[in-house]
Amino acid sequence: MIAYVTVGADDIARAERFYSAFLQALDYELKVGPEGLSYALPIHPGQSPVLPDFYVKPTFDGRPATSGNGAMVAFEARNQKQVRKLHRAALTAGGFDEGPPGFRDSYGQHFYVGYLRDPQGNKIALFANNPDEPGRDG
Protein backbone atom coordinates (compact mmCIF):
# COMPACT_ATOMS: atom_id res chain seq x y z
CA MET A 1 0.00 0.00 0.00
CA ILE A 2 1.28 3.44 -0.87
CA ALA A 3 1.34 5.62 2.25
CA TYR A 4 2.31 8.93 0.68
CA VAL A 5 3.65 10.59 -2.45
CA THR A 6 6.01 13.58 -2.39
CA VAL A 7 6.95 15.93 -5.20
CA GLY A 8 9.54 18.65 -4.97
CA ALA A 9 8.89 22.33 -5.57
CA ASP A 10 11.12 25.39 -5.58
CA ASP A 11 8.23 27.85 -5.23
CA ILE A 12 5.86 26.54 -2.55
CA ALA A 13 3.36 29.43 -2.93
CA ARG A 14 3.06 28.76 -6.65
CA ALA A 15 2.68 25.02 -6.01
CA GLU A 16 -0.02 25.73 -3.42
CA ARG A 17 -2.06 27.75 -5.95
CA PHE A 18 -1.80 24.91 -8.48
CA TYR A 19 -2.57 21.95 -6.21
CA SER A 20 -5.27 23.71 -4.18
CA ALA A 21 -7.08 24.51 -7.45
CA PHE A 22 -8.14 20.86 -7.67
CA LEU A 23 -7.16 18.83 -4.59
CA GLN A 24 -9.52 20.61 -2.22
CA ALA A 25 -12.39 19.89 -4.66
CA LEU A 26 -11.43 16.21 -4.29
CA ASP A 27 -11.83 16.57 -0.49
CA TYR A 28 -8.12 16.81 0.37
CA GLU A 29 -7.40 19.04 3.34
CA LEU A 30 -4.31 21.25 3.27
CA LYS A 31 -1.85 21.85 6.08
CA VAL A 32 0.89 24.37 5.39
CA GLY A 33 4.04 24.24 7.46
CA PRO A 34 7.68 25.25 7.28
CA GLU A 35 8.39 21.88 5.63
CA GLY A 36 5.93 22.51 2.79
CA LEU A 37 2.40 21.44 1.88
CA SER A 38 0.60 18.37 3.19
CA TYR A 39 -2.64 17.28 1.51
CA ALA A 40 -4.61 14.50 3.18
CA LEU A 41 -8.12 13.14 3.03
CA PRO A 42 -10.05 13.77 6.26
CA ILE A 43 -10.23 11.07 8.90
CA HIS A 44 -13.66 10.70 10.47
CA PRO A 45 -14.09 9.39 14.04
CA GLY A 46 -13.53 5.64 14.13
CA GLN A 47 -12.11 5.60 10.60
CA SER A 48 -8.63 4.50 9.62
CA PRO A 49 -6.52 7.00 7.67
CA VAL A 50 -7.32 7.17 3.96
CA LEU A 51 -4.06 6.82 2.04
CA PRO A 52 -2.05 8.04 0.30
CA ASP A 53 -1.27 11.52 1.54
CA PHE A 54 0.27 13.94 -0.96
CA TYR A 55 3.16 16.24 -0.04
CA VAL A 56 4.77 19.14 -1.88
CA LYS A 57 8.09 20.09 -0.34
CA PRO A 58 11.36 21.85 -1.01
CA THR A 59 14.21 19.46 -1.70
CA PHE A 60 16.11 18.17 1.30
CA ASP A 61 19.51 18.67 -0.33
CA GLY A 62 18.78 22.30 -1.26
CA ARG A 63 19.36 21.75 -4.97
CA PRO A 64 16.62 22.67 -7.48
CA ALA A 65 13.63 20.35 -7.63
CA THR A 66 13.26 18.34 -10.83
CA SER A 67 10.43 16.27 -12.26
CA GLY A 68 10.85 12.57 -12.89
CA ASN A 69 10.85 11.38 -16.49
CA GLY A 70 8.08 8.78 -16.61
CA ALA A 71 6.80 9.62 -13.13
CA MET A 72 3.17 10.70 -12.75
CA VAL A 73 0.67 11.07 -9.93
CA ALA A 74 -3.01 10.44 -10.72
CA PHE A 75 -6.00 11.76 -8.78
CA GLU A 76 -9.48 10.30 -9.22
CA ALA A 77 -12.35 12.71 -9.81
CA ARG A 78 -16.02 11.89 -9.30
CA ASN A 79 -17.01 12.11 -12.97
CA GLN A 80 -16.02 13.38 -16.41
CA LYS A 81 -17.47 16.84 -15.78
CA GLN A 82 -15.32 17.23 -12.68
CA VAL A 83 -12.22 16.14 -14.64
CA ARG A 84 -12.87 18.94 -17.15
CA LYS A 85 -13.60 21.52 -14.44
CA LEU A 86 -10.53 20.67 -12.35
CA HIS A 87 -8.24 20.48 -15.39
CA ARG A 88 -9.31 24.05 -16.33
CA ALA A 89 -8.87 25.22 -12.73
CA ALA A 90 -5.37 23.75 -12.55
CA LEU A 91 -4.39 25.44 -15.83
CA THR A 92 -5.72 28.77 -14.56
CA ALA A 93 -3.71 28.25 -11.35
CA GLY A 94 -0.41 27.99 -13.23
CA GLY A 95 -0.33 24.45 -14.59
CA PHE A 96 0.55 23.41 -18.13
CA ASP A 97 -1.56 21.24 -20.42
CA GLU A 98 -0.12 17.79 -21.18
CA GLY A 99 -3.26 16.42 -22.83
CA PRO A 100 -6.83 17.72 -22.67
CA PRO A 101 -9.53 15.73 -20.91
CA GLY A 102 -10.93 12.91 -22.99
CA PHE A 103 -10.80 9.21 -23.72
CA ARG A 104 -7.58 7.51 -24.77
CA ASP A 105 -7.62 4.53 -27.14
CA SER A 106 -5.12 2.57 -25.06
CA TYR A 107 -7.24 2.66 -21.88
CA GLY A 108 -10.56 1.16 -20.87
CA GLN A 109 -13.95 2.09 -22.31
CA HIS A 110 -14.81 4.51 -19.47
CA PHE A 111 -11.36 5.82 -18.53
CA TYR A 112 -11.60 9.61 -19.02
CA VAL A 113 -8.42 11.54 -18.26
CA GLY A 114 -6.73 14.93 -18.56
CA TYR A 115 -3.00 15.47 -18.08
CA LEU A 116 -1.13 18.44 -16.62
CA ARG A 117 2.29 19.57 -15.51
CA ASP A 118 2.53 21.46 -12.25
CA PRO A 119 4.61 24.68 -12.18
CA GLN A 120 7.71 22.59 -11.34
CA GLY A 121 7.15 20.17 -14.25
CA ASN A 122 5.71 17.19 -12.35
CA LYS A 123 3.15 15.26 -14.42
CA ILE A 124 -0.34 14.98 -12.96
CA ALA A 125 -3.39 13.06 -14.21
CA LEU A 126 -7.00 13.79 -13.30
CA PHE A 127 -9.27 10.91 -14.23
CA ALA A 128 -12.73 9.37 -13.86
CA ASN A 129 -13.59 5.77 -14.64
CA ASN A 130 -17.33 5.65 -14.04
CA PRO A 131 -19.19 2.86 -15.93
CA ASP A 132 -22.47 4.80 -15.46
CA GLU A 133 -21.22 7.62 -17.73
CA PRO A 134 -20.95 7.52 -21.52
CA GLY A 135 -17.90 5.58 -22.66
CA ARG A 136 -15.40 6.11 -25.42
CA ASP A 137 -17.61 4.53 -28.08
CA GLY A 138 -20.92 5.98 -27.01
Protein Blocks (a to p, Z undefined) as FASTA:
>chain_A
ZZbdcdddfblmlmmmmmmmmmmmnopacdddfkbccddddddehiacddddddddddfk
lpacdddehiacddddfblklmmmmmmmmmmnopacfbdcdddfkbcfklccdddddfko
pacddddddfkbccfkZZ
